[in-house]
């Protein structure tokens, strides 16, 4: 699904003005929830081109990134090497992780669960590999938002769009992966996807937060 051309275009979007600000907004929200102890062993599940793996490593965590796309992983490795970050990248399926039980202090998975046919199975795997007391953070596009609607509409118009393979979720559906152990949740990215480039700033993000649902949602769980 994520062939080389798609992987490269995906990564380049984050270099654009809207893309870089979207990344900043989502990262700020994610790290306001996800705060494992320093030097923790962290799994970045569905790491893609390594954006969050790199941010985690820069914060001093010991990071393993796993993704099913070798083309995505190739880009992630190049980026990590350029920054001289020691990140362990491995090819793998989130539905069948090749790690022992209780391997990691915490797990994060950002913009990956959209592309899983069996999110419940993948969540069980993340739960399995995290240690008791450890945290699991999942962030995904909100289907009940302007961003979700835009991705769905674009996919209908482009048969080659990667989002033809996406399964978007609402906040309720995300929390329902495990309501009992969900300890926090948050939404962000209120700026609409069709906003002019000049609107992609924190002032306008705050303004749109009073008018729109967040385009990106995340939940934090803690394993008993």
PyMOL CGO cylinders between C-alpha atoms (Angstrom):
from pymol import cmd
from pymol.cgo import CYLINDER

trace = [
    CYLINDER, 0.00, 0.00, 0.00, 2.71, 2.52, 1.00, 0.3, 1, 1, 1, 1, 1, 1,
    CYLINDER, 2.71, 2.52, 1.00, 4.91, 2.20, -2.07, 0.3, 1, 1, 1, 1, 1, 1,
    CYLINDER, 4.91, 2.20, -2.07, 8.05, 4.33, -2.42, 0.3, 1, 1, 1, 1, 1, 1,
    CYLINDER, 8.05, 4.33, -2.42, 6.37, 7.24, -4.24, 0.3, 1, 1, 1, 1, 1, 1,
    CYLINDER, 6.37, 7.24, -4.24, 3.58, 7.45, -1.66, 0.3, 1, 1, 1, 1, 1, 1,
    CYLINDER, 3.58, 7.45, -1.66, 6.07, 7.25, 1.19, 0.3, 1, 1, 1, 1, 1, 1,
    CYLINDER, 6.07, 7.25, 1.19, 8.12, 10.12, -0.28, 0.3, 1, 1, 1, 1, 1, 1,
    CYLINDER, 8.12, 10.12, -0.28, 5.05, 12.31, -0.91, 0.3, 1, 1, 1, 1, 1, 1,
    CYLINDER, 5.05, 12.31, -0.91, 3.77, 11.58, 2.59, 0.3, 1, 1, 1, 1, 1, 1,
    CYLINDER, 3.77, 11.58, 2.59, 7.03, 12.76, 4.11, 0.3, 1, 1, 1, 1, 1, 1,
    CYLINDER, 7.03, 12.76, 4.11, 7.34, 15.83, 1.87, 0.3, 1, 1, 1, 1, 1, 1,
    CYLINDER, 7.34, 15.83, 1.87, 3.90, 17.07, 2.94, 0.3, 1, 1, 1, 1, 1, 1,
    CYLINDER, 3.90, 17.07, 2.94, 5.26, 17.60, 6.45, 0.3, 1, 1, 1, 1, 1, 1,
    CYLINDER, 5.26, 17.60, 6.45, 7.81, 20.02, 4.99, 0.3, 1, 1, 1, 1, 1, 1,
    CYLINDER, 7.81, 20.02, 4.99, 5.05, 22.32, 3.69, 0.3, 1, 1, 1, 1, 1, 1,
    CYLINDER, 5.05, 22.32, 3.69, 3.70, 25.18, 5.81, 0.3, 1, 1, 1, 1, 1, 1,
    CYLINDER, 3.70, 25.18, 5.81, 0.37, 23.46, 6.56, 0.3, 1, 1, 1, 1, 1, 1,
    CYLINDER, 0.37, 23.46, 6.56, 2.03, 20.09, 7.04, 0.3, 1, 1, 1, 1, 1, 1,
    CYLINDER, 2.03, 20.09, 7.04, 4.67, 21.33, 9.45, 0.3, 1, 1, 1, 1, 1, 1,
    CYLINDER, 4.67, 21.33, 9.45, 2.07, 23.15, 11.54, 0.3, 1, 1, 1, 1, 1, 1,
    CYLINDER, 2.07, 23.15, 11.54, -0.24, 20.14, 11.59, 0.3, 1, 1, 1, 1, 1, 1,
    CYLINDER, -0.24, 20.14, 11.59, 2.69, 18.07, 12.81, 0.3, 1, 1, 1, 1, 1, 1,
    CYLINDER, 2.69, 18.07, 12.81, 3.43, 20.66, 15.50, 0.3, 1, 1, 1, 1, 1, 1,
    CYLINDER, 3.43, 20.66, 15.50, -0.18, 20.78, 16.71, 0.3, 1, 1, 1, 1, 1, 1,
    CYLINDER, -0.18, 20.78, 16.71, -0.50, 17.01, 16.86, 0.3, 1, 1, 1, 1, 1, 1,
    CYLINDER, -0.50, 17.01, 16.86, 2.88, 16.62, 18.55, 0.3, 1, 1, 1, 1, 1, 1,
    CYLINDER, 2.88, 16.62, 18.55, 2.13, 19.19, 21.25, 0.3, 1, 1, 1, 1, 1, 1,
    CYLINDER, 2.13, 19.19, 21.25, -1.18, 17.47, 22.01, 0.3, 1, 1, 1, 1, 1, 1,
    CYLINDER, -1.18, 17.47, 22.01, 0.40, 14.02, 21.99, 0.3, 1, 1, 1, 1, 1, 1,
    CYLINDER, 0.40, 14.02, 21.99, 3.24, 14.89, 24.34, 0.3, 1, 1, 1, 1, 1, 1,
    CYLINDER, 3.24, 14.89, 24.34, 0.87, 16.68, 26.71, 0.3, 1, 1, 1, 1, 1, 1,
    CYLINDER, 0.87, 16.68, 26.71, -0.67, 13.23, 27.31, 0.3, 1, 1, 1, 1, 1, 1,
    CYLINDER, -0.67, 13.23, 27.31, 2.26, 10.90, 26.67, 0.3, 1, 1, 1, 1, 1, 1,
    CYLINDER, 2.26, 10.90, 26.67, 4.93, 11.43, 29.32, 0.3, 1, 1, 1, 1, 1, 1,
    CYLINDER, 4.93, 11.43, 29.32, 6.69, 8.16, 30.18, 0.3, 1, 1, 1, 1, 1, 1,
    CYLINDER, 6.69, 8.16, 30.18, 9.62, 8.27, 32.62, 0.3, 1, 1, 1, 1, 1, 1,
    CYLINDER, 9.62, 8.27, 32.62, 12.94, 9.32, 31.11, 0.3, 1, 1, 1, 1, 1, 1,
    CYLINDER, 12.94, 9.32, 31.11, 15.09, 6.63, 29.47, 0.3, 1, 1, 1, 1, 1, 1,
    CYLINDER, 15.09, 6.63, 29.47, 12.02, 4.42, 28.96, 0.3, 1, 1, 1, 1, 1, 1,
    CYLINDER, 12.02, 4.42, 28.96, 11.94, 1.84, 26.18, 0.3, 1, 1, 1, 1, 1, 1,
    CYLINDER, 11.94, 1.84, 26.18, 9.26, 3.09, 23.78, 0.3, 1, 1, 1, 1, 1, 1,
    CYLINDER, 9.26, 3.09, 23.78, 7.62, 1.34, 20.84, 0.3, 1, 1, 1, 1, 1, 1,
    CYLINDER, 7.62, 1.34, 20.84, 6.45, 3.57, 17.99, 0.3, 1, 1, 1, 1, 1, 1,
    CYLINDER, 6.45, 3.57, 17.99, 3.86, 1.31, 16.40, 0.3, 1, 1, 1, 1, 1, 1,
    CYLINDER, 3.86, 1.31, 16.40, 3.23, 2.12, 12.75, 0.3, 1, 1, 1, 1, 1, 1,
    CYLINDER, 3.23, 2.12, 12.75, 6.14, 4.55, 12.77, 0.3, 1, 1, 1, 1, 1, 1,
    CYLINDER, 6.14, 4.55, 12.77, 5.92, 5.41, 9.07, 0.3, 1, 1, 1, 1, 1, 1,
    CYLINDER, 5.92, 5.41, 9.07, 8.73, 7.74, 8.05, 0.3, 1, 1, 1, 1, 1, 1,
    CYLINDER, 8.73, 7.74, 8.05, 9.84, 8.14, 11.65, 0.3, 1, 1, 1, 1, 1, 1,
    CYLINDER, 9.84, 8.14, 11.65, 8.49, 11.54, 12.66, 0.3, 1, 1, 1, 1, 1, 1,
    CYLINDER, 8.49, 11.54, 12.66, 7.46, 10.48, 16.15, 0.3, 1, 1, 1, 1, 1, 1,
    CYLINDER, 7.46, 10.48, 16.15, 10.32, 8.02, 16.56, 0.3, 1, 1, 1, 1, 1, 1,
    CYLINDER, 10.32, 8.02, 16.56, 12.71, 10.92, 16.04, 0.3, 1, 1, 1, 1, 1, 1,
    CYLINDER, 12.71, 10.92, 16.04, 10.85, 13.21, 18.45, 0.3, 1, 1, 1, 1, 1, 1,
    CYLINDER, 10.85, 13.21, 18.45, 10.86, 10.46, 21.08, 0.3, 1, 1, 1, 1, 1, 1,
    CYLINDER, 10.86, 10.46, 21.08, 14.58, 9.82, 20.61, 0.3, 1, 1, 1, 1, 1, 1,
    CYLINDER, 14.58, 9.82, 20.61, 15.30, 13.55, 20.88, 0.3, 1, 1, 1, 1, 1, 1,
    CYLINDER, 15.30, 13.55, 20.88, 13.54, 13.46, 24.25, 0.3, 1, 1, 1, 1, 1, 1,
    CYLINDER, 13.54, 13.46, 24.25, 15.98, 10.82, 25.45, 0.3, 1, 1, 1, 1, 1, 1,
    CYLINDER, 15.98, 10.82, 25.45, 13.85, 7.70, 25.09, 0.3, 1, 1, 1, 1, 1, 1,
    CYLINDER, 13.85, 7.70, 25.09, 15.12, 4.37, 23.79, 0.3, 1, 1, 1, 1, 1, 1,
    CYLINDER, 15.12, 4.37, 23.79, 12.99, 3.95, 20.69, 0.3, 1, 1, 1, 1, 1, 1,
    CYLINDER, 12.99, 3.95, 20.69, 11.97, 1.01, 18.54, 0.3, 1, 1, 1, 1, 1, 1,
    CYLINDER, 11.97, 1.01, 18.54, 9.92, 1.85, 15.45, 0.3, 1, 1, 1, 1, 1, 1,
    CYLINDER, 9.92, 1.85, 15.45, 7.92, -0.83, 13.68, 0.3, 1, 1, 1, 1, 1, 1,
    CYLINDER, 7.92, -0.83, 13.68, 6.10, -0.49, 10.36, 0.3, 1, 1, 1, 1, 1, 1,
    CYLINDER, 6.10, -0.49, 10.36, 4.77, -2.83, 7.69, 0.3, 1, 1, 1, 1, 1, 1,
    CYLINDER, 4.77, -2.83, 7.69, 6.14, -0.65, 4.86, 0.3, 1, 1, 1, 1, 1, 1,
    CYLINDER, 6.14, -0.65, 4.86, 9.83, -1.07, 4.07, 0.3, 1, 1, 1, 1, 1, 1,
    CYLINDER, 9.83, -1.07, 4.07, 9.67, 2.05, 1.88, 0.3, 1, 1, 1, 1, 1, 1,
    CYLINDER, 9.67, 2.05, 1.88, 8.51, 4.09, 4.87, 0.3, 1, 1, 1, 1, 1, 1,
    CYLINDER, 8.51, 4.09, 4.87, 11.20, 2.53, 7.04, 0.3, 1, 1, 1, 1, 1, 1,
    CYLINDER, 11.20, 2.53, 7.04, 13.92, 3.35, 4.51, 0.3, 1, 1, 1, 1, 1, 1,
    CYLINDER, 13.92, 3.35, 4.51, 13.05, 7.04, 4.78, 0.3, 1, 1, 1, 1, 1, 1,
    CYLINDER, 13.05, 7.04, 4.78, 12.85, 6.83, 8.58, 0.3, 1, 1, 1, 1, 1, 1,
    CYLINDER, 12.85, 6.83, 8.58, 16.33, 5.29, 8.77, 0.3, 1, 1, 1, 1, 1, 1,
    CYLINDER, 16.33, 5.29, 8.77, 17.85, 7.98, 6.54, 0.3, 1, 1, 1, 1, 1, 1,
    CYLINDER, 17.85, 7.98, 6.54, 16.30, 10.75, 8.65, 0.3, 1, 1, 1, 1, 1, 1,
    CYLINDER, 16.30, 10.75, 8.65, 17.45, 9.19, 11.93, 0.3, 1, 1, 1, 1, 1, 1,
    CYLINDER, 17.45, 9.19, 11.93, 20.98, 8.64, 10.60, 0.3, 1, 1, 1, 1, 1, 1,
    CYLINDER, 20.98, 8.64, 10.60, 21.22, 12.27, 9.48, 0.3, 1, 1, 1, 1, 1, 1,
    CYLINDER, 21.22, 12.27, 9.48, 20.43, 13.34, 13.04, 0.3, 1, 1, 1, 1, 1, 1,
    CYLINDER, 20.43, 13.34, 13.04, 22.71, 10.67, 14.50, 0.3, 1, 1, 1, 1, 1, 1,
    CYLINDER, 22.71, 10.67, 14.50, 19.88, 9.17, 16.50, 0.3, 1, 1, 1, 1, 1, 1,
    CYLINDER, 19.88, 9.17, 16.50, 20.09, 5.54, 17.55, 0.3, 1, 1, 1, 1, 1, 1,
    CYLINDER, 20.09, 5.54, 17.55, 16.62, 4.23, 16.71, 0.3, 1, 1, 1, 1, 1, 1,
    CYLINDER, 16.62, 4.23, 16.71, 15.91, 0.57, 16.07, 0.3, 1, 1, 1, 1, 1, 1,
    CYLINDER, 15.91, 0.57, 16.07, 13.59, 0.27, 13.05, 0.3, 1, 1, 1, 1, 1, 1,
    CYLINDER, 13.59, 0.27, 13.05, 12.02, -3.09, 12.21, 0.3, 1, 1, 1, 1, 1, 1,
    CYLINDER, 12.02, -3.09, 12.21, 9.55, -4.34, 9.64, 0.3, 1, 1, 1, 1, 1, 1,
    CYLINDER, 9.55, -4.34, 9.64, 6.46, -5.82, 11.23, 0.3, 1, 1, 1, 1, 1, 1,
    CYLINDER, 6.46, -5.82, 11.23, 2.69, -6.17, 11.35, 0.3, 1, 1, 1, 1, 1, 1,
    CYLINDER, 2.69, -6.17, 11.35, 0.84, -4.50, 14.24, 0.3, 1, 1, 1, 1, 1, 1,
    CYLINDER, 0.84, -4.50, 14.24, -1.60, -7.39, 14.27, 0.3, 1, 1, 1, 1, 1, 1,
    CYLINDER, -1.60, -7.39, 14.27, 1.22, -9.84, 15.04, 0.3, 1, 1, 1, 1, 1, 1,
    CYLINDER, 1.22, -9.84, 15.04, 4.15, -8.14, 16.75, 0.3, 1, 1, 1, 1, 1, 1,
    CYLINDER, 4.15, -8.14, 16.75, 7.32, -10.18, 17.15, 0.3, 1, 1, 1, 1, 1, 1,
    CYLINDER, 7.32, -10.18, 17.15, 8.12, -8.89, 20.62, 0.3, 1, 1, 1, 1, 1, 1,
    CYLINDER, 8.12, -8.89, 20.62, 7.79, -10.77, 23.92, 0.3, 1, 1, 1, 1, 1, 1,
    CYLINDER, 7.79, -10.77, 23.92, 5.09, -9.82, 26.42, 0.3, 1, 1, 1, 1, 1, 1,
    CYLINDER, 5.09, -9.82, 26.42, 5.84, -6.76, 28.58, 0.3, 1, 1, 1, 1, 1, 1,
    CYLINDER, 5.84, -6.76, 28.58, 8.74, -5.60, 26.36, 0.3, 1, 1, 1, 1, 1, 1,
    CYLINDER, 8.74, -5.60, 26.36, 8.17, -1.83, 26.48, 0.3, 1, 1, 1, 1, 1, 1,
    CYLINDER, 8.17, -1.83, 26.48, 7.56, 0.82, 29.10, 0.3, 1, 1, 1, 1, 1, 1,
    CYLINDER, 7.56, 0.82, 29.10, 5.14, 2.60, 26.77, 0.3, 1, 1, 1, 1, 1, 1,
    CYLINDER, 5.14, 2.60, 26.77, 3.74, 2.45, 23.24, 0.3, 1, 1, 1, 1, 1, 1,
    CYLINDER, 3.74, 2.45, 23.24, 2.56, 5.19, 20.91, 0.3, 1, 1, 1, 1, 1, 1,
    CYLINDER, 2.56, 5.19, 20.91, 0.86, 4.83, 17.55, 0.3, 1, 1, 1, 1, 1, 1,
    CYLINDER, 0.86, 4.83, 17.55, 0.15, 7.95, 15.53, 0.3, 1, 1, 1, 1, 1, 1,
    CYLINDER, 0.15, 7.95, 15.53, -1.76, 8.01, 12.22, 0.3, 1, 1, 1, 1, 1, 1,
    CYLINDER, -1.76, 8.01, 12.22, -1.51, 4.25, 11.85, 0.3, 1, 1, 1, 1, 1, 1,
    CYLINDER, -1.51, 4.25, 11.85, -4.80, 2.85, 13.16, 0.3, 1, 1, 1, 1, 1, 1,
    CYLINDER, -4.80, 2.85, 13.16, -6.63, 4.44, 10.21, 0.3, 1, 1, 1, 1, 1, 1,
    CYLINDER, -6.63, 4.44, 10.21, -5.13, 1.74, 8.02, 0.3, 1, 1, 1, 1, 1, 1,
    CYLINDER, -5.13, 1.74, 8.02, -5.90, -1.31, 10.14, 0.3, 1, 1, 1, 1, 1, 1,
    CYLINDER, -5.90, -1.31, 10.14, -8.74, -3.63, 9.21, 0.3, 1, 1, 1, 1, 1, 1,
    CYLINDER, -8.74, -3.63, 9.21, -8.56, -5.22, 12.65, 0.3, 1, 1, 1, 1, 1, 1,
    CYLINDER, -8.56, -5.22, 12.65, -7.87, -2.40, 15.13, 0.3, 1, 1, 1, 1, 1, 1,
    CYLINDER, -7.87, -2.40, 15.13, -9.04, -4.51, 18.07, 0.3, 1, 1, 1, 1, 1, 1,
    CYLINDER, -9.04, -4.51, 18.07, -6.43, -7.15, 17.29, 0.3, 1, 1, 1, 1, 1, 1,
    CYLINDER, -6.43, -7.15, 17.29, -3.69, -4.53, 16.94, 0.3, 1, 1, 1, 1, 1, 1,
    CYLINDER, -3.69, -4.53, 16.94, -4.72, -2.90, 20.20, 0.3, 1, 1, 1, 1, 1, 1,
    CYLINDER, -4.72, -2.90, 20.20, -4.50, -6.25, 21.97, 0.3, 1, 1, 1, 1, 1, 1,
    CYLINDER, -4.50, -6.25, 21.97, -0.97, -6.62, 20.62, 0.3, 1, 1, 1, 1, 1, 1,
    CYLINDER, -0.97, -6.62, 20.62, 0.05, -3.18, 21.87, 0.3, 1, 1, 1, 1, 1, 1,
    CYLINDER, 0.05, -3.18, 21.87, -1.47, -4.02, 25.24, 0.3, 1, 1, 1, 1, 1, 1,
    CYLINDER, -1.47, -4.02, 25.24, 0.43, -7.30, 25.29, 0.3, 1, 1, 1, 1, 1, 1,
    CYLINDER, 0.43, -7.30, 25.29, 3.88, -5.85, 24.64, 0.3, 1, 1, 1, 1, 1, 1,
    CYLINDER, 3.88, -5.85, 24.64, 3.62, -2.96, 27.12, 0.3, 1, 1, 1, 1, 1, 1,
    CYLINDER, 3.62, -2.96, 27.12, 4.62, -3.56, 30.73, 0.3, 1, 1, 1, 1, 1, 1,
    CYLINDER, 4.62, -3.56, 30.73, 2.07, -3.42, 33.57, 0.3, 1, 1, 1, 1, 1, 1,
    CYLINDER, 2.07, -3.42, 33.57, 1.63, 0.23, 34.52, 0.3, 1, 1, 1, 1, 1, 1,
    CYLINDER, 1.63, 0.23, 34.52, 2.81, 1.30, 31.07, 0.3, 1, 1, 1, 1, 1, 1,
    CYLINDER, 2.81, 1.30, 31.07, 1.02, 3.71, 28.77, 0.3, 1, 1, 1, 1, 1, 1,
    CYLINDER, 1.02, 3.71, 28.77, -0.46, 3.33, 25.29, 0.3, 1, 1, 1, 1, 1, 1,
    CYLINDER, -0.46, 3.33, 25.29, -1.20, 6.41, 23.19, 0.3, 1, 1, 1, 1, 1, 1,
    CYLINDER, -1.20, 6.41, 23.19, -3.11, 6.16, 19.92, 0.3, 1, 1, 1, 1, 1, 1,
    CYLINDER, -3.11, 6.16, 19.92, -3.74, 9.16, 17.68, 0.3, 1, 1, 1, 1, 1, 1,
    CYLINDER, -3.74, 9.16, 17.68, -5.88, 9.08, 14.57, 0.3, 1, 1, 1, 1, 1, 1,
    CYLINDER, -5.88, 9.08, 14.57, -7.92, 11.21, 12.17, 0.3, 1, 1, 1, 1, 1, 1,
    CYLINDER, -7.92, 11.21, 12.17, -11.39, 12.04, 13.48, 0.3, 1, 1, 1, 1, 1, 1,
    CYLINDER, -11.39, 12.04, 13.48, -14.00, 10.85, 11.01, 0.3, 1, 1, 1, 1, 1, 1,
    CYLINDER, -14.00, 10.85, 11.01, -16.49, 13.30, 12.57, 0.3, 1, 1, 1, 1, 1, 1,
    CYLINDER, -16.49, 13.30, 12.57, -14.47, 16.34, 11.51, 0.3, 1, 1, 1, 1, 1, 1,
    CYLINDER, -14.47, 16.34, 11.51, -13.77, 18.44, 8.45, 0.3, 1, 1, 1, 1, 1, 1,
    CYLINDER, -13.77, 18.44, 8.45, -10.43, 16.65, 8.05, 0.3, 1, 1, 1, 1, 1, 1,
    CYLINDER, -10.43, 16.65, 8.05, -12.09, 13.24, 8.10, 0.3, 1, 1, 1, 1, 1, 1,
    CYLINDER, -12.09, 13.24, 8.10, -14.69, 14.37, 5.58, 0.3, 1, 1, 1, 1, 1, 1,
    CYLINDER, -14.69, 14.37, 5.58, -11.99, 15.80, 3.32, 0.3, 1, 1, 1, 1, 1, 1,
    CYLINDER, -11.99, 15.80, 3.32, -9.93, 12.60, 3.31, 0.3, 1, 1, 1, 1, 1, 1,
    CYLINDER, -9.93, 12.60, 3.31, -13.01, 10.51, 2.58, 0.3, 1, 1, 1, 1, 1, 1,
    CYLINDER, -13.01, 10.51, 2.58, -14.08, 12.84, -0.24, 0.3, 1, 1, 1, 1, 1, 1,
    CYLINDER, -14.08, 12.84, -0.24, -10.61, 12.92, -1.79, 0.3, 1, 1, 1, 1, 1, 1,
    CYLINDER, -10.61, 12.92, -1.79, -10.39, 9.14, -1.70, 0.3, 1, 1, 1, 1, 1, 1,
    CYLINDER, -10.39, 9.14, -1.70, -13.68, 8.84, -3.58, 0.3, 1, 1, 1, 1, 1, 1,
    CYLINDER, -13.68, 8.84, -3.58, -12.32, 11.10, -6.31, 0.3, 1, 1, 1, 1, 1, 1,
    CYLINDER, -12.32, 11.10, -6.31, -8.93, 9.40, -6.56, 0.3, 1, 1, 1, 1, 1, 1,
    CYLINDER, -8.93, 9.40, -6.56, -8.87, 5.62, -6.89, 0.3, 1, 1, 1, 1, 1, 1,
    CYLINDER, -8.87, 5.62, -6.89, -5.12, 5.66, -6.19, 0.3, 1, 1, 1, 1, 1, 1,
    CYLINDER, -5.12, 5.66, -6.19, -5.48, 7.53, -2.91, 0.3, 1, 1, 1, 1, 1, 1,
    CYLINDER, -5.48, 7.53, -2.91, -4.01, 5.69, 0.07, 0.3, 1, 1, 1, 1, 1, 1,
    CYLINDER, -4.01, 5.69, 0.07, -7.09, 6.76, 2.02, 0.3, 1, 1, 1, 1, 1, 1,
    CYLINDER, -7.09, 6.76, 2.02, -9.19, 4.32, 0.02, 0.3, 1, 1, 1, 1, 1, 1,
    CYLINDER, -9.19, 4.32, 0.02, -7.71, 1.83, 2.49, 0.3, 1, 1, 1, 1, 1, 1,
    CYLINDER, -7.71, 1.83, 2.49, -8.51, 3.94, 5.56, 0.3, 1, 1, 1, 1, 1, 1,
    CYLINDER, -8.51, 3.94, 5.56, -10.99, 3.17, 8.33, 0.3, 1, 1, 1, 1, 1, 1,
    CYLINDER, -10.99, 3.17, 8.33, -11.56, 6.42, 10.18, 0.3, 1, 1, 1, 1, 1, 1,
    CYLINDER, -11.56, 6.42, 10.18, -12.88, 6.53, 13.73, 0.3, 1, 1, 1, 1, 1, 1,
    CYLINDER, -12.88, 6.53, 13.73, -14.79, 8.84, 16.02, 0.3, 1, 1, 1, 1, 1, 1,
    CYLINDER, -14.79, 8.84, 16.02, -13.62, 9.64, 19.53, 0.3, 1, 1, 1, 1, 1, 1,
    CYLINDER, -13.62, 9.64, 19.53, -16.22, 7.24, 20.91, 0.3, 1, 1, 1, 1, 1, 1,
    CYLINDER, -16.22, 7.24, 20.91, -14.99, 4.43, 18.66, 0.3, 1, 1, 1, 1, 1, 1,
    CYLINDER, -14.99, 4.43, 18.66, -11.39, 5.10, 19.64, 0.3, 1, 1, 1, 1, 1, 1,
    CYLINDER, -11.39, 5.10, 19.64, -12.19, 5.05, 23.35, 0.3, 1, 1, 1, 1, 1, 1,
    CYLINDER, -12.19, 5.05, 23.35, -14.20, 1.87, 22.87, 0.3, 1, 1, 1, 1, 1, 1,
    CYLINDER, -14.20, 1.87, 22.87, -11.01, -0.03, 22.08, 0.3, 1, 1, 1, 1, 1, 1,
    CYLINDER, -11.01, -0.03, 22.08, -10.76, -0.26, 25.88, 0.3, 1, 1, 1, 1, 1, 1,
    CYLINDER, -10.76, -0.26, 25.88, -13.06, 2.05, 27.82, 0.3, 1, 1, 1, 1, 1, 1,
    CYLINDER, -13.06, 2.05, 27.82, -12.09, 0.64, 31.21, 0.3, 1, 1, 1, 1, 1, 1,
    CYLINDER, -12.09, 0.64, 31.21, -8.37, 1.47, 30.99, 0.3, 1, 1, 1, 1, 1, 1,
    CYLINDER, -8.37, 1.47, 30.99, -8.67, 4.76, 29.07, 0.3, 1, 1, 1, 1, 1, 1,
    CYLINDER, -8.67, 4.76, 29.07, -7.35, 7.46, 31.40, 0.3, 1, 1, 1, 1, 1, 1,
    CYLINDER, -7.35, 7.46, 31.40, -7.26, 10.53, 29.12, 0.3, 1, 1, 1, 1, 1, 1,
    CYLINDER, -7.26, 10.53, 29.12, -8.29, 11.73, 25.68, 0.3, 1, 1, 1, 1, 1, 1,
    CYLINDER, -8.29, 11.73, 25.68, -7.87, 14.88, 23.62, 0.3, 1, 1, 1, 1, 1, 1,
    CYLINDER, -7.87, 14.88, 23.62, -8.70, 16.43, 20.27, 0.3, 1, 1, 1, 1, 1, 1,
    CYLINDER, -8.70, 16.43, 20.27, -6.74, 18.99, 18.28, 0.3, 1, 1, 1, 1, 1, 1,
    CYLINDER, -6.74, 18.99, 18.28, -6.31, 20.36, 14.75, 0.3, 1, 1, 1, 1, 1, 1,
    CYLINDER, -6.31, 20.36, 14.75, -9.37, 22.57, 14.59, 0.3, 1, 1, 1, 1, 1, 1,
    CYLINDER, -9.37, 22.57, 14.59, -8.12, 24.50, 11.55, 0.3, 1, 1, 1, 1, 1, 1,
    CYLINDER, -8.12, 24.50, 11.55, -10.06, 23.24, 8.50, 0.3, 1, 1, 1, 1, 1, 1,
    CYLINDER, -10.06, 23.24, 8.50, -8.07, 21.48, 5.76, 0.3, 1, 1, 1, 1, 1, 1,
    CYLINDER, -8.07, 21.48, 5.76, -9.13, 24.03, 3.14, 0.3, 1, 1, 1, 1, 1, 1,
    CYLINDER, -9.13, 24.03, 3.14, -7.97, 27.03, 5.19, 0.3, 1, 1, 1, 1, 1, 1,
    CYLINDER, -7.97, 27.03, 5.19, -5.45, 29.37, 3.53, 0.3, 1, 1, 1, 1, 1, 1,
    CYLINDER, -5.45, 29.37, 3.53, -1.81, 28.85, 4.46, 0.3, 1, 1, 1, 1, 1, 1,
    CYLINDER, -1.81, 28.85, 4.46, -1.89, 32.05, 6.51, 0.3, 1, 1, 1, 1, 1, 1,
    CYLINDER, -1.89, 32.05, 6.51, -4.38, 30.41, 8.90, 0.3, 1, 1, 1, 1, 1, 1,
    CYLINDER, -4.38, 30.41, 8.90, -2.02, 27.64, 9.93, 0.3, 1, 1, 1, 1, 1, 1,
    CYLINDER, -2.02, 27.64, 9.93, -0.86, 29.22, 13.17, 0.3, 1, 1, 1, 1, 1, 1,
    CYLINDER, -0.86, 29.22, 13.17, -1.68, 28.92, 16.87, 0.3, 1, 1, 1, 1, 1, 1,
    CYLINDER, -1.68, 28.92, 16.87, -3.91, 32.00, 16.95, 0.3, 1, 1, 1, 1, 1, 1,
    CYLINDER, -3.91, 32.00, 16.95, -6.20, 30.56, 14.29, 0.3, 1, 1, 1, 1, 1, 1,
    CYLINDER, -6.20, 30.56, 14.29, -6.04, 27.09, 15.82, 0.3, 1, 1, 1, 1, 1, 1,
    CYLINDER, -6.04, 27.09, 15.82, -7.47, 28.61, 18.99, 0.3, 1, 1, 1, 1, 1, 1,
    CYLINDER, -7.47, 28.61, 18.99, -10.09, 30.55, 17.02, 0.3, 1, 1, 1, 1, 1, 1,
    CYLINDER, -10.09, 30.55, 17.02, -11.32, 27.49, 15.12, 0.3, 1, 1, 1, 1, 1, 1,
    CYLINDER, -11.32, 27.49, 15.12, -11.43, 25.44, 18.34, 0.3, 1, 1, 1, 1, 1, 1,
    CYLINDER, -11.43, 25.44, 18.34, -14.62, 27.33, 19.20, 0.3, 1, 1, 1, 1, 1, 1,
    CYLINDER, -14.62, 27.33, 19.20, -16.25, 26.39, 15.90, 0.3, 1, 1, 1, 1, 1, 1,
    CYLINDER, -16.25, 26.39, 15.90, -15.01, 22.98, 14.69, 0.3, 1, 1, 1, 1, 1, 1,
    CYLINDER, -15.01, 22.98, 14.69, -14.44, 19.49, 15.97, 0.3, 1, 1, 1, 1, 1, 1,
    CYLINDER, -14.44, 19.49, 15.97, -10.80, 18.50, 16.18, 0.3, 1, 1, 1, 1, 1, 1,
    CYLINDER, -10.80, 18.50, 16.18, -9.49, 16.82, 13.06, 0.3, 1, 1, 1, 1, 1, 1,
    CYLINDER, -9.49, 16.82, 13.06, -7.14, 14.66, 15.12, 0.3, 1, 1, 1, 1, 1, 1,
    CYLINDER, -7.14, 14.66, 15.12, -8.08, 12.66, 18.21, 0.3, 1, 1, 1, 1, 1, 1,
    CYLINDER, -8.08, 12.66, 18.21, -6.04, 10.65, 20.68, 0.3, 1, 1, 1, 1, 1, 1,
    CYLINDER, -6.04, 10.65, 20.68, -6.58, 8.44, 23.69, 0.3, 1, 1, 1, 1, 1, 1,
    CYLINDER, -6.58, 8.44, 23.69, -4.23, 7.34, 26.45, 0.3, 1, 1, 1, 1, 1, 1,
    CYLINDER, -4.23, 7.34, 26.45, -4.56, 3.99, 28.20, 0.3, 1, 1, 1, 1, 1, 1,
    CYLINDER, -4.56, 3.99, 28.20, -2.67, 2.54, 31.15, 0.3, 1, 1, 1, 1, 1, 1,
    CYLINDER, -2.67, 2.54, 31.15, -2.14, -1.19, 31.49, 0.3, 1, 1, 1, 1, 1, 1,
    CYLINDER, -2.14, -1.19, 31.49, -3.10, -2.45, 34.97, 0.3, 1, 1, 1, 1, 1, 1,
]
cmd.load_cgo(trace, "trace")
